Amino acid sequence: MKAAFISYNQTHVEDIEEILNQLGIRGFTRWLDTQGRGTADGEPHYGTHAWPAKNMATLAIVDENIAPILKKRIQALDREQPSHGLRIFFWETCDV
């Protein structure tokens, strides 16, 4: 199992949910208002008057075989609208 953390502009919320549904990823946790800016050249997303864009984040635990498919789908969505900001990160999970 892998933990998939997806950080994205709020405009992607329906796209992210659709991808999760299509891949059969039912369980997730979503944060509605996160702030940040891109590593190299992304504009800040602070939800302020100066920087009004807002981010969201979703965490889902996915099967090893689903992780690369999820990564490709997220990257494809990012290529469609690169200025919006969309990233996915994976961590190994451990059984408790």
PyMOL commands that set and color helices and strands:
alter all, ss='L'
color gray80, all
select helices_A, chain A and resi 10-22+67-80
alter helices_A, ss='H'
color red, helices_A
select strands_A, chain A and resi 2-9+29-34+55-62+86-92
alter strands_A, ss='S'
color yellow, strands_A
deselect
rebuild
show_as cartoon
